[in-house]
Amino acid sequence: MQRVCRICLRKDLDQQRKESLYRALAALEPSARSEEEIRENRLEKCLKCKSLSAGTCMSCGRLVEYMASVAAQGCPEDRW
């Protein structure tokens, strides 16, 4: 699989995907969210992963920013 781009952070998403992400994050209970330091650590690992394409994990099809923000979420490739 050829990497298209390395977009990972919400600032790099197009408007439609950004709005979708904000809605999903807003729906999370605060207790279900990962701590900021944990989220940032997870995203650092996502940025280095070959499965990242256009902000999406190609292993599971979800936006990595959302996955990294959910405390109980795990990486499908066991990177975090």
C-alpha positions as CSV (number, residue, x, y, z in Angstrom):
1,M,0.0,0.0,0.0
2,Q,1.4,3.4,-1.0
3,R,1.1,6.2,1.6
4,V,-1.0,9.1,0.3
5,C,-0.3,11.6,3.0
6,R,0.6,11.8,6.7
7,I,-2.3,13.9,8.0
8,C,-3.1,13.0,11.5
9,L,-4.1,16.0,13.4
10,R,-7.4,17.7,13.3
11,K,-5.9,21.0,12.0
12,D,-5.0,19.1,8.8
13,L,-8.4,17.6,8.1
14,D,-10.8,19.0,5.6
15,Q,-13.8,20.8,7.0
16,Q,-16.3,17.9,6.6
17,R,-14.0,15.4,8.4
18,K,-13.1,18.0,11.0
19,E,-16.8,18.5,11.8
20,S,-17.5,14.8,11.9
21,L,-14.6,14.4,14.3
22,Y,-15.8,17.2,16.6
23,R,-19.3,15.7,16.8
24,A,-17.9,12.3,17.7
25,L,-15.5,13.8,20.3
26,A,-18.3,16.0,21.8
27,A,-20.5,12.9,22.2
28,L,-17.9,11.2,24.4
29,E,-18.4,11.3,28.1
30,P,-15.5,13.1,29.8
31,S,-14.6,9.9,31.7
32,A,-14.3,8.0,28.4
33,R,-11.7,10.4,27.0
34,S,-8.0,9.7,27.2
35,E,-5.8,12.2,29.0
36,E,-4.1,14.8,26.8
37,E,-0.6,13.4,27.4
38,I,-1.8,9.9,26.5
39,R,-3.6,11.2,23.4
40,E,-0.5,13.0,22.2
41,N,1.7,10.0,22.8
42,R,-0.7,7.8,20.8
43,L,-0.8,10.3,17.9
44,E,3.0,10.5,17.8
45,K,3.0,6.7,17.2
46,C,0.3,7.0,14.6
47,L,2.3,9.6,12.6
48,K,5.1,7.0,12.3
49,C,2.9,4.2,11.3
50,K,2.7,2.9,7.7
51,S,-1.0,2.3,8.0
52,L,-1.8,6.0,8.4
53,S,-3.4,7.6,5.3
54,A,-5.3,10.9,5.2
55,G,-5.9,10.9,9.0
56,T,-7.3,7.4,8.8
57,C,-5.9,4.1,10.1
58,M,-6.0,1.8,7.2
59,S,-6.0,-1.2,9.5
60,C,-9.3,-0.4,11.0
61,G,-10.7,2.5,8.9
62,R,-11.2,5.0,11.7
63,L,-9.8,8.5,12.2
64,V,-6.7,8.2,14.3
65,E,-7.4,11.4,16.2
66,Y,-10.7,9.9,17.4
67,M,-9.1,6.6,18.3
68,A,-6.3,8.3,20.2
69,S,-8.9,10.4,22.2
70,V,-10.9,7.4,23.5
71,A,-9.4,6.0,26.7
72,A,-10.5,2.4,26.2
73,Q,-9.5,2.3,22.5
74,G,-6.5,0.4,21.3
75,C,-4.3,0.4,18.2
76,P,-5.2,-2.5,15.8
77,E,-1.5,-3.0,15.2
78,D,-0.7,-3.0,19.0
79,R,1.5,0.2,18.8
80,W,-0.3,1.6,21.8
